[in-house]
Amino acid sequence: MRLPIRHVANNLVFTTHGTTWAIWRVAAANYSHAPATAKKRRLKALESLFKSLTGEPMLMSLCPQVDPIAVVRAMVADVDLKKSPRYERLGHAVLDQLETMELTGRTDWLAIPLPPTSRKDAALSPPSPRPRPKWPSSSG
């Protein structure tokens, strides 16, 4: 199976279908313990952002693997392990435990298809889905 990506330049992805996508990494925020008003305010802000975008934007949440060694290194980064043998043993124990688990992180990305820049590009790019006509309701 061939990947539909022809070229990547900075945050632009050129596809084999003729569409160019602009992609940005979105800074995530944890709102699980935020007050309801803050959650609603953020939801309304995100909703208005997506409604203002043209084309078919995608918000993707990807889960890359995390290296257990990197986790333990970050855990002991500011600790003098020669003075804290107990903490060093803890680091080894945590590493042994983490190596048995599948660790993943989460990154969020916003992808927006860019409009064609010329008629030739428009002819080469795949057609965008047309909105369905609204039929009169059968009730009444």
Secondary structure in CASP SS format (residue, H / E / C, confidence):
PFRMAT SS
TARGET T0000
AUTHOR 0000-0000-0000
METHOD secondary structure of the structure
MODEL  1
M C 1.00
R C 1.00
L C 1.00
P C 1.00
I E 1.00
R E 1.00
H E 1.00
V E 1.00
A E 1.00
N C 1.00
N C 1.00
L E 1.00
V E 1.00
F E 1.00
T E 1.00
T C 1.00
H C 1.00
G C 1.00
T C 1.00
T E 1.00
W E 1.00
A E 1.00
I E 1.00
W E 1.00
R E 1.00
V E 1.00
A C 1.00
A C 1.00
A C 1.00
N C 1.00
Y C 1.00
S C 1.00
H C 1.00
A C 1.00
P C 1.00
A H 1.00
T H 1.00
A H 1.00
K H 1.00
K H 1.00
R H 1.00
R H 1.00
L H 1.00
K H 1.00
A H 1.00
L H 1.00
E H 1.00
S H 1.00
L H 1.00
F H 1.00
K H 1.00
S H 1.00
L C 1.00
T C 1.00
G C 1.00
E C 1.00
P C 1.00
M E 1.00
L E 1.00
M E 1.00
S E 1.00
L E 1.00
C C 1.00
P C 1.00
Q E 1.00
V C 1.00
D C 1.00
P H 1.00
I H 1.00
A H 1.00
V H 1.00
V H 1.00
R H 1.00
A H 1.00
M H 1.00
V H 1.00
A C 1.00
D C 1.00
V C 1.00
D C 1.00
L C 1.00
K C 1.00
K C 1.00
S C 1.00
P H 1.00
R H 1.00
Y H 1.00
E H 1.00
R H 1.00
L H 1.00
G H 1.00
H H 1.00
A H 1.00
V H 1.00
L H 1.00
D H 1.00
Q H 1.00
L H 1.00
E C 1.00
T C 1.00
M C 1.00
E C 1.00
L C 1.00
T E 1.00
G C 1.00
R C 1.00
T E 1.00
D E 1.00
W E 1.00
L E 1.00
A E 1.00
I E 1.00
P E 1.00
L C 1.00
P C 1.00
P C 1.00
T C 1.00
S C 1.00
R H 1.00
K H 1.00
D H 1.00
A H 1.00
A H 1.00
L H 1.00
S C 1.00
P C 1.00
P C 1.00
S C 1.00
P C 1.00
R C 1.00
P C 1.00
R C 1.00
P C 1.00
K C 1.00
W C 1.00
P C 1.00
S C 1.00
S C 1.00
S C 1.00
G C 1.00
END
